[in-house]
Amino acid sequence: MSENLRTYTAETVDDESETESESQEEELRCPECGGQLATDTEHGETVCVDCGLVVEEDEIDRGPEWRAFDSKEKDSKSRVGAPTTNMMHDKGLSTNIGWQDKDAYGKSLSSRQREKMQRLRTWNERFRTRDSKERNLKQALGEIDRMASALGLPDNVRETASVIYRRALDE
């Protein structure tokens, strides 16, 4: 019968941080035997090295969801999702249904499917703006974008103008 052995990386306290409060020092010790605690990041547990007591389980890994093996690879990776922007009334967080009448394979939709998609687009657009304040913001941000395009202004100016308008709207 084979045993499953786990290895742990112990978290140690630097000499400089010995002046921390006693409550924080107690957290680094096992509540049962007073032994040293180690973190098992693979299983999301904090375990006592001496007695094996699982002190904490199901820890949340707040690190990135990807791995990088060198600095170049790390620089090319990023968190998922598009960045938020103040230039859109919903800060760019809502879903947009594309205007193309094609399916995922690039084939044209039938007339019945096109009608359904148009209804979905209409309802999606209605639900993106919940109230008159958001409709006003959407229209104003569109106008800021139009004027900035006509003047050839860069994106950072558009972003700043959008933030200023949002502040004025809140007051």
Z-matrix of the N, CA and C atoms (Angstrom, degrees):
N
C 1 1.456
C 2 1.528 1 109.23
N 3 1.311 2 116.51 1 123.58
C 4 1.463 3 119.84 2 -177.72
C 5 1.522 4 110.18 3 -92.59
N 6 1.321 5 115.27 4 146.05
C 7 1.457 6 121.23 5 179.01
C 8 1.524 7 109.58 6 -101.56
N 9 1.313 8 115.44 7 145.33
C 10 1.466 9 120.11 8 174.41
C 11 1.519 10 108.08 9 -89.20
N 12 1.306 11 117.19 10 113.04
C 13 1.455 12 121.88 11 178.83
C 14 1.513 13 109.38 12 -103.21
N 15 1.309 14 115.74 13 135.40
C 16 1.450 15 121.37 14 177.14
C 17 1.520 16 108.92 15 -113.76
N 18 1.294 17 115.42 16 144.10
C 19 1.459 18 119.87 17 173.50
C 20 1.516 19 108.28 18 -109.87
N 21 1.319 20 116.50 19 147.24
C 22 1.456 21 121.67 20 -175.32
C 23 1.513 22 110.35 21 -125.55
N 24 1.308 23 114.76 22 152.71
C 25 1.460 24 119.96 23 172.06
C 26 1.513 25 107.12 24 -103.89
N 27 1.292 26 116.65 25 117.42
C 28 1.461 27 120.93 26 -177.10
C 29 1.516 28 110.15 27 -78.04
N 30 1.322 29 115.34 28 138.48
C 31 1.454 30 120.31 29 175.29
C 32 1.519 31 107.38 30 -91.79
N 33 1.310 32 116.99 31 120.53
C 34 1.455 33 120.74 32 -178.98
C 35 1.516 34 109.93 33 -108.96
N 36 1.331 35 115.04 34 158.02
C 37 1.454 36 121.78 35 -179.29
C 38 1.520 37 108.05 36 -101.40
N 39 1.333 38 118.08 37 132.54
C 40 1.460 39 122.26 38 177.37
C 41 1.521 40 110.08 39 -68.26
N 42 1.342 41 116.17 40 156.71
C 43 1.459 42 121.32 41 177.84
C 44 1.521 43 111.22 42 -62.66
N 45 1.333 44 117.12 43 -31.82
C 46 1.459 45 121.30 44 -178.01
C 47 1.521 46 111.99 45 -67.60
N 48 1.327 47 117.71 46 -27.30
C 49 1.460 48 120.56 47 -175.56
C 50 1.521 49 112.50 48 -96.94
N 51 1.349 50 118.08 49 19.93
C 52 1.457 51 120.94 50 179.95
C 53 1.517 52 112.00 51 -69.23
N 54 1.319 53 118.33 52 -16.91
C 55 1.455 54 121.68 53 -177.54
C 56 1.522 55 112.51 54 -82.73
N 57 1.321 56 118.20 55 7.11
C 58 1.459 57 121.25 56 179.55
C 59 1.524 58 109.70 57 -66.68
N 60 1.310 59 116.35 58 162.10
C 61 1.458 60 120.70 59 -177.30
C 62 1.520 61 111.22 60 -65.46
N 63 1.342 62 115.54 61 159.10
C 64 1.461 63 120.47 62 -177.71
C 65 1.519 64 111.82 63 -66.03
N 66 1.330 65 117.50 64 -31.30
C 67 1.465 66 119.94 65 -179.70
C 68 1.515 67 111.22 66 -64.08
N 69 1.330 68 117.31 67 -37.47
C 70 1.457 69 119.79 68 177.70
C 71 1.516 70 110.56 69 -69.97
N 72 1.341 71 117.42 70 -33.78
C 73 1.457 72 120.39 71 -179.91
C 74 1.525 73 110.30 72 -70.24
N 75 1.348 74 116.71 73 -34.18
C 76 1.456 75 120.29 74 177.78
C 77 1.523 76 111.01 75 -65.23
N 78 1.331 77 117.14 76 -31.87
C 79 1.452 78 120.78 77 179.28
C 80 1.519 79 111.70 78 -65.61
N 81 1.330 80 118.12 79 -24.91
C 82 1.455 81 122.03 80 -179.54
C 83 1.522 82 112.02 81 -86.56
N 84 1.321 83 117.92 82 -0.05
C 85 1.457 84 123.05 83 -178.95
C 86 1.524 85 109.96 84 -117.49
N 87 1.320 86 115.15 85 151.53
C 88 1.466 87 121.71 86 178.73
C 89 1.520 88 109.64 87 -68.40
N 90 1.328 89 119.07 88 133.33
C 91 1.462 90 120.77 89 178.92
C 92 1.533 91 112.81 90 -70.27
N 93 1.322 92 118.10 91 -20.16
C 94 1.466 93 121.61 92 -179.15
C 95 1.520 94 112.43 93 -86.96
N 96 1.343 95 116.65 94 -54.97
C 97 1.467 96 120.12 95 -172.92
C 98 1.522 97 113.45 96 -113.74
N 99 1.329 98 118.18 97 -7.29
C 100 1.456 99 120.78 98 -178.74
C 101 1.515 100 113.60 99 79.34
N 102 1.336 101 117.08 100 9.86
C 103 1.459 102 121.74 101 -178.80
C 104 1.517 103 112.53 102 -75.22
N 105 1.322 104 114.86 103 174.18
C 106 1.461 105 121.51 104 -178.18
C 107 1.526 106 110.20 105 -77.88
N 108 1.334 107 116.15 106 141.68
C 109 1.460 108 121.90 107 179.01
C 110 1.517 109 110.22 108 -96.39
N 111 1.330 110 115.29 109 147.41
C 112 1.459 111 121.89 110 177.10
C 113 1.518 112 108.27 111 -130.03
N 114 1.321 113 115.93 112 149.61
C 115 1.460 114 121.60 113 -179.75
C 116 1.516 115 109.75 114 -102.75
N 117 1.331 116 115.64 115 126.69
C 118 1.462 117 122.29 116 175.25
C 119 1.524 118 106.18 117 -102.80
N 120 1.333 119 116.15 118 93.36
C 121 1.466 120 119.95 119 -175.13
C 122 1.520 121 112.38 120 -68.60
N 123 1.319 122 117.44 121 -27.72
C 124 1.461 123 120.52 122 -179.62
C 125 1.523 124 111.48 123 -65.98
N 126 1.331 125 116.87 124 -38.11
C 127 1.461 126 121.07 125 -178.54
C 128 1.524 127 112.63 126 -103.00
N 129 1.341 128 117.98 127 -4.63
C 130 1.457 129 121.42 128 178.38
C 131 1.508 130 113.19 129 70.08
N 132 1.332 131 117.50 130 38.80
C 133 1.459 132 121.62 131 -177.01
C 134 1.520 133 110.62 132 -127.34
N 135 1.343 134 115.04 133 152.85
C 136 1.460 135 121.92 134 168.22
C 137 1.515 136 106.38 135 -112.25
N 138 1.341 137 116.25 136 123.51
C 139 1.461 138 121.94 137 -170.20
C 140 1.521 139 109.70 138 -127.13
N 141 1.346 140 116.39 139 145.78
C 142 1.457 141 121.64 140 173.95
C 143 1.525 142 108.32 141 -76.96
N 144 1.336 143 116.54 142 129.64
C 145 1.459 144 121.54 143 -179.09
C 146 1.529 145 110.60 144 -69.46
N 147 1.339 146 117.44 145 -32.97
C 148 1.463 147 121.24 146 -175.37
C 149 1.527 148 113.23 147 -80.60
N 150 1.341 149 117.48 148 -54.63
C 151 1.472 150 119.24 149 -174.17
C 152 1.527 151 113.67 150 -102.41
N 153 1.341 152 119.14 151 -12.23
C 154 1.461 153 121.79 152 177.31
C 155 1.513 154 114.87 153 85.47
N 156 1.324 155 117.97 154 6.83
C 157 1.459 156 121.66 155 179.92
C 158 1.525 157 110.07 156 -65.21
N 159 1.332 158 116.27 157 130.67
C 160 1.464 159 121.12 158 174.91
C 161 1.524 160 106.70 159 -83.91
N 162 1.326 161 115.94 160 107.35
C 163 1.456 162 121.68 161 -176.16
C 164 1.520 163 111.01 162 -80.82
N 165 1.328 164 116.38 163 -38.49
C 166 1.461 165 120.94 164 -179.46
C 167 1.517 166 108.40 165 -142.81
N 168 1.343 167 115.55 166 138.87
C 169 1.458 168 119.35 167 178.25
C 170 1.519 169 109.34 168 -132.95
N 171 1.328 170 115.43 169 168.24
C 172 1.463 171 122.23 170 -179.37
C 173 1.526 172 111.90 171 55.66
N 174 1.333 173 116.38 172 41.84
C 175 1.457 174 120.47 173 176.68
C 176 1.522 175 109.34 174 -67.02
N 177 1.303 176 116.45 175 147.52
C 178 1.456 177 121.52 176 179.64
C 179 1.518 178 108.55 177 -88.59
N 180 1.311 179 115.46 178 126.45
C 181 1.458 180 120.95 179 176.75
C 182 1.517 181 107.81 180 -86.70
N 183 1.312 182 117.00 181 110.63
C 184 1.458 183 121.56 182 -178.17
C 185 1.522 184 112.24 183 -92.39
N 186 1.308 185 116.78 184 7.08
C 187 1.459 186 121.05 185 178.63
C 188 1.515 187 110.88 186 -78.85
N 189 1.315 188 116.82 187 177.37
C 190 1.462 189 119.84 188 179.61
C 191 1.523 190 111.56 189 -66.48
N 192 1.327 191 116.43 190 154.05
C 193 1.464 192 121.39 191 -178.21
C 194 1.519 193 111.97 192 -86.40
N 195 1.303 194 117.35 193 8.37
C 196 1.459 195 122.55 194 -179.72
C 197 1.520 196 109.10 195 -126.75
N 198 1.329 197 115.14 196 165.09
C 199 1.463 198 120.52 197 177.53
C 200 1.520 199 109.06 198 -117.30
N 201 1.308 200 115.48 199 144.73
C 202 1.461 201 121.62 200 176.03
C 203 1.526 202 107.67 201 -130.83
N 204 1.314 203 116.31 202 138.95
C 205 1.457 204 120.53 203 -174.96
C 206 1.520 205 113.36 204 -104.59
N 207 1.317 206 118.14 205 -7.74
C 208 1.462 207 121.15 206 173.39
C 209 1.527 208 108.57 207 -150.86
N 210 1.319 209 116.36 208 169.44
C 211 1.466 210 119.92 209 -174.31
C 212 1.529 211 112.36 210 -65.99
N 213 1.329 212 117.84 211 -33.27
C 214 1.465 213 120.60 212 179.39
C 215 1.529 214 110.35 213 -64.95
N 216 1.328 215 115.78 214 -43.31
C 217 1.460 216 120.40 215 179.14
C 218 1.528 217 110.56 216 -66.79
N 219 1.333 218 117.24 217 -37.94
C 220 1.459 219 121.24 218 179.55
C 221 1.525 220 110.88 219 -64.37
N 222 1.341 221 116.97 220 -39.30
C 223 1.461 222 120.77 221 179.36
C 224 1.522 223 112.47 222 -67.00
N 225 1.338 224 117.32 223 -29.72
C 226 1.461 225 120.25 224 -177.66
C 227 1.525 226 112.33 225 -81.98
N 228 1.321 227 117.99 226 -17.70
C 229 1.466 228 121.42 227 -179.43
C 230 1.525 229 109.83 228 -89.03
N 231 1.316 230 116.39 229 158.08
C 232 1.454 231 120.50 230 177.61
C 233 1.517 232 109.22 231 -152.05
N 234 1.317 233 115.77 232 171.74
C 235 1.455 234 120.55 233 175.45
C 236 1.529 235 107.95 234 -70.39
N 237 1.323 236 116.13 235 160.59
C 238 1.457 237 119.38 236 -176.58
C 239 1.522 238 110.97 237 -77.56
N 240 1.315 239 115.70 238 157.29
C 241 1.447 240 121.54 239 175.20
C 242 1.513 241 113.53 240 93.66
N 243 1.297 242 114.25 241 154.54
C 244 1.461 243 120.49 242 178.88
C 245 1.523 244 109.41 243 -77.31
N 246 1.314 245 117.76 244 152.64
C 247 1.462 246 119.65 245 177.67
C 248 1.526 247 110.43 246 -70.96
N 249 1.315 248 115.76 247 152.40
C 250 1.461 249 119.04 248 177.38
C 251 1.523 250 108.99 249 -77.88
N 252 1.315 251 114.89 250 154.71
C 253 1.462 252 120.51 251 -179.53
C 254 1.520 253 109.03 252 -140.47
N 255 1.311 254 116.58 253 141.15
C 256 1.465 255 121.22 254 176.72
C 257 1.516 256 111.97 255 -80.98
N 258 1.324 257 117.77 256 -4.46
C 259 1.462 258 121.01 257 -178.13
C 260 1.529 259 112.38 258 -80.35
N 261 1.332 260 117.71 259 -5.75
C 262 1.467 261 121.14 260 176.51
C 263 1.523 262 108.01 261 -118.70
N 264 1.321 263 117.36 262 146.12
C 265 1.462 264 120.59 263 -174.67
C 266 1.523 265 112.75 264 -62.10
N 267 1.334 266 117.31 265 -30.31
C 268 1.461 267 121.17 266 179.40
C 269 1.526 268 111.78 267 -101.23
N 270 1.317 269 116.14 268 14.06
C 271 1.469 270 125.61 269 -178.22
C 272 1.524 271 112.67 270 60.71
N 273 1.327 272 116.35 271 21.72
C 274 1.460 273 121.00 272 176.29
C 275 1.515 274 114.21 273 79.17
N 276 1.327 275 117.86 274 17.29
C 277 1.461 276 120.73 275 -175.38
C 278 1.522 277 114.43 276 -96.51
N 279 1.319 278 118.27 277 -9.77
C 280 1.465 279 119.33 278 -178.25
C 281 1.526 280 110.77 279 -86.54
N 282 1.312 281 114.84 280 168.27
C 283 1.460 282 121.65 281 -179.89
C 284 1.521 283 109.87 282 -87.12
N 285 1.304 284 116.02 283 136.60
C 286 1.464 285 121.15 284 175.75
C 287 1.521 286 108.52 285 -110.84
N 288 1.319 287 116.59 286 129.85
C 289 1.460 288 120.95 287 175.80
C 290 1.517 289 107.10 288 -92.56
N 291 1.303 290 116.30 289 123.06
C 292 1.464 291 121.69 290 -176.06
C 293 1.520 292 112.73 291 -61.30
N 294 1.324 293 115.97 292 156.06
C 295 1.461 294 121.29 293 -177.67
C 296 1.523 295 112.44 294 -87.13
N 297 1.338 296 117.93 295 -12.59
C 298 1.460 297 120.46 296 -178.86
C 299 1.530 298 109.54 297 -69.43
N 300 1.308 299 116.58 298 138.41
C 301 1.462 300 121.24 299 177.39
C 302 1.520 301 109.43 300 -95.65
N 303 1.337 302 115.50 301 59.03
C 304 1.465 303 121.52 302 179.65
C 305 1.518 304 108.67 303 -132.73
N 306 1.339 305 115.86 304 153.11
C 307 1.459 306 119.74 305 177.37
C 308 1.527 307 110.02 306 -86.15
N 309 1.332 308 116.54 307 -171.98
C 310 1.464 309 121.27 308 -176.66
C 311 1.521 310 112.37 309 -65.50
N 312 1.316 311 117.43 310 -21.60
C 313 1.465 312 121.41 311 -179.51
C 314 1.525 313 112.85 312 -94.20
N 315 1.339 314 116.96 313 0.57
C 316 1.457 315 120.70 314 179.11
C 317 1.516 316 113.84 315 88.65
N 318 1.331 317 117.22 316 4.47
C 319 1.468 318 120.47 317 179.34
C 320 1.526 319 109.62 318 -83.74
N 321 1.314 320 116.46 319 146.79
C 322 1.462 321 121.47 320 178.86
C 323 1.518 322 110.63 321 -67.52
N 324 1.336 323 115.16 322 145.83
C 325 1.461 324 120.66 323 178.91
C 326 1.522 325 110.19 324 -82.48
N 327 1.321 326 115.46 325 153.47
C 328 1.463 327 119.78 326 175.29
C 329 1.527 328 108.40 327 -71.48
N 330 1.324 329 116.62 328 166.75
C 331 1.469 330 119.90 329 -178.02
C 332 1.531 331 110.64 330 -62.36
N 333 1.319 332 117.13 331 -36.97
C 334 1.477 333 120.87 332 178.25
C 335 1.537 334 110.64 333 -64.84
N 336 1.318 335 116.70 334 -42.61
C 337 1.465 336 120.41 335 178.98
C 338 1.529 337 111.31 336 -68.64
N 339 1.341 338 117.15 337 -35.28
C 340 1.468 339 120.23 338 177.31
C 341 1.526 340 110.80 339 -63.10
N 342 1.344 341 116.67 340 -40.81
C 343 1.466 342 120.45 341 177.65
C 344 1.523 343 110.80 342 -61.97
N 345 1.334 344 116.45 343 -43.14
C 346 1.464 345 120.68 344 178.40
C 347 1.530 346 111.15 345 -62.04
N 348 1.318 347 115.85 346 -43.19
C 349 1.460 348 119.91 347 -179.64
C 350 1.525 349 110.91 348 -64.70
N 351 1.324 350 117.11 349 -38.28
C 352 1.464 351 119.90 350 179.02
C 353 1.528 352 110.43 351 -65.67
N 354 1.343 353 116.84 352 -40.17
C 355 1.464 354 119.78 353 176.39
C 356 1.526 355 110.63 354 -63.60
N 357 1.343 356 117.19 355 -41.31
C 358 1.466 357 121.04 356 177.54
C 359 1.524 358 111.26 357 -61.77
N 360 1.322 359 116.88 358 -43.08
C 361 1.467 360 120.42 359 178.85
C 362 1.532 361 110.73 360 -61.68
N 363 1.339 362 116.02 361 -42.59
C 364 1.463 363 120.87 362 -179.76
C 365 1.518 364 110.63 363 -61.81
N 366 1.337 365 116.85 364 -49.42
C 367 1.463 366 120.65 365 -179.78
C 368 1.527 367 111.47 366 -66.52
N 369 1.306 368 116.86 367 -36.84
C 370 1.461 369 120.20 368 177.77
C 371 1.527 370 110.17 369 -61.83
N 372 1.321 371 116.47 370 -42.59
C 373 1.464 372 120.83 371 179.76
C 374 1.526 373 110.53 372 -66.28
N 375 1.328 374 117.52 373 -37.45
C 376 1.465 375 120.81 374 179.05
C 377 1.526 376 111.38 375 -66.59
N 378 1.327 377 116.61 376 -40.46
C 379 1.458 378 120.05 377 -176.85
C 380 1.527 379 113.09 378 -78.72
N 381 1.315 380 117.94 379 -17.72
C 382 1.467 381 119.96 380 178.32
C 383 1.522 382 111.20 381 -69.02
N 384 1.327 383 117.53 382 -28.68
C 385 1.465 384 121.15 383 176.90
C 386 1.517 385 107.52 384 -111.76
N 387 1.333 386 115.92 385 109.84
C 388 1.459 387 121.13 386 -173.20
C 389 1.520 388 113.60 387 -77.61
N 390 1.319 389 116.57 388 -38.43
C 391 1.464 390 118.97 389 -174.65
C 392 1.533 391 110.42 390 -142.76
N 393 1.335 392 115.08 391 -178.34
C 394 1.467 393 119.55 392 -176.24
C 395 1.525 394 111.85 393 -65.77
N 396 1.323 395 117.61 394 -32.21
C 397 1.467 396 120.52 395 178.62
C 398 1.531 397 110.34 396 -62.52
N 399 1.328 398 116.46 397 -43.25
C 400 1.468 399 119.85 398 178.98
C 401 1.523 400 111.46 399 -69.08
N 402 1.344 401 117.04 400 -37.55
C 403 1.470 402 119.43 401 177.14
C 404 1.522 403 110.34 402 -63.15
N 405 1.336 404 116.59 403 -41.42
C 406 1.459 405 121.54 404 177.00
C 407 1.527 406 109.90 405 -61.10
N 408 1.329 407 116.96 406 -46.61
C 409 1.462 408 121.42 407 179.68
C 410 1.524 409 111.06 408 -61.67
N 411 1.330 410 116.19 409 -42.22
C 412 1.468 411 120.46 410 179.81
C 413 1.526 412 110.98 411 -61.98
N 414 1.320 413 116.05 412 -44.89
C 415 1.463 414 120.07 413 -179.46
C 416 1.531 415 110.68 414 -66.52
N 417 1.329 416 117.26 415 -42.20
C 418 1.467 417 120.82 416 -179.02
C 419 1.527 418 111.29 417 -65.99
N 420 1.327 419 117.59 418 -41.46
C 421 1.463 420 120.36 419 179.37
C 422 1.526 421 110.85 420 -66.84
N 423 1.324 422 116.35 421 -34.39
C 424 1.461 423 119.95 422 174.41
C 425 1.519 424 111.54 423 -64.36
N 426 1.329 425 115.58 424 -38.76
C 427 1.470 426 120.73 425 178.38
C 428 1.532 427 110.86 426 -68.37
N 429 1.337 428 116.79 427 -40.04
C 430 1.474 429 120.50 428 175.98
C 431 1.523 430 109.66 429 -60.70
N 432 1.317 431 116.36 430 -43.18
C 433 1.467 432 120.84 431 179.96
C 434 1.531 433 110.93 432 -64.16
N 435 1.337 434 116.65 433 -41.20
C 436 1.464 435 120.90 434 179.58
C 437 1.523 436 111.22 435 -63.39
N 438 1.337 437 115.95 436 -45.65
C 439 1.472 438 119.51 437 -179.68
C 440 1.529 439 111.31 438 -66.77
N 441 1.319 440 116.84 439 -40.20
C 442 1.468 441 120.39 440 179.47
C 443 1.525 442 110.80 441 -64.64
N 444 1.335 443 116.72 442 -36.78
C 445 1.468 444 120.12 443 177.09
C 446 1.522 445 110.91 444 -66.73
N 447 1.336 446 116.17 445 -42.11
C 448 1.465 447 120.15 446 -179.71
C 449 1.529 448 111.26 447 -64.24
N 450 1.338 449 116.66 448 -32.96
C 451 1.463 450 120.75 449 -179.73
C 452 1.527 451 112.69 450 -90.48
N 453 1.326 452 116.58 451 -7.15
C 454 1.466 453 120.34 452 -179.93
C 455 1.519 454 113.28 453 70.58
N 456 1.333 455 117.17 454 34.44
C 457 1.466 456 121.17 455 -178.15
C 458 1.527 457 111.10 456 -81.75
N 459 1.323 458 117.73 457 148.88
C 460 1.471 459 120.65 458 179.43
C 461 1.532 460 111.99 459 -74.21
N 462 1.334 461 116.06 460 167.01
C 463 1.467 462 121.82 461 -176.78
C 464 1.524 463 112.98 462 -61.86
N 465 1.329 464 118.09 463 -34.79
C 466 1.466 465 118.39 464 -178.21
C 467 1.529 466 111.71 465 -65.82
N 468 1.326 467 117.95 466 -30.22
C 469 1.469 468 121.30 467 176.26
C 470 1.528 469 109.36 468 -71.20
N 471 1.316 470 117.16 469 -40.93
C 472 1.473 471 121.23 470 177.20
C 473 1.527 472 110.08 471 -61.22
N 474 1.325 473 115.62 472 -43.56
C 475 1.470 474 121.16 473 -179.93
C 476 1.531 475 110.32 474 -62.14
N 477 1.320 476 117.05 475 -44.98
C 478 1.466 477 121.53 476 179.66
C 479 1.526 478 110.90 477 -63.77
N 480 1.315 479 117.33 478 -43.21
C 481 1.466 480 121.06 479 178.27
C 482 1.529 481 110.60 480 -62.48
N 483 1.321 482 116.88 481 -38.05
C 484 1.465 483 120.98 482 178.85
C 485 1.522 484 111.10 483 -65.89
N 486 1.322 485 117.05 484 -40.96
C 487 1.468 486 121.13 485 178.54
C 488 1.523 487 110.29 486 -64.88
N 489 1.330 488 117.10 487 -42.76
C 490 1.469 489 121.23 488 178.98
C 491 1.525 490 110.37 489 -62.28
N 492 1.333 491 117.36 490 -42.89
C 493 1.463 492 119.99 491 179.23
C 494 1.533 493 110.81 492 -64.42
N 495 1.319 494 117.10 493 -41.45
C 496 1.474 495 120.53 494 178.17
C 497 1.528 496 110.91 495 -60.12
N 498 1.331 497 116.75 496 -42.78
C 499 1.473 498 120.49 497 178.93
C 500 1.522 499 110.64 498 -63.61
N 501 1.331 500 116.90 499 -42.98
C 502 1.468 501 120.72 500 179.46
C 503 1.524 502 110.64 501 -64.05
N 504 1.313 503 117.00 502 -35.98
C 505 1.460 504 121.34 503 -179.91
C 506 1.531 505 111.48 504 -68.63
N 507 1.326 506 116.48 505 -33.77
C 508 1.469 507 120.63 506 -179.46
C 509 1.525 508 112.70 507 -73.13
N 510 1.341 509 117.25 508 -24.14
C 511 1.474 510 119.59 509 -178.06
C 512 1.490 511 113.24 510 -88.54
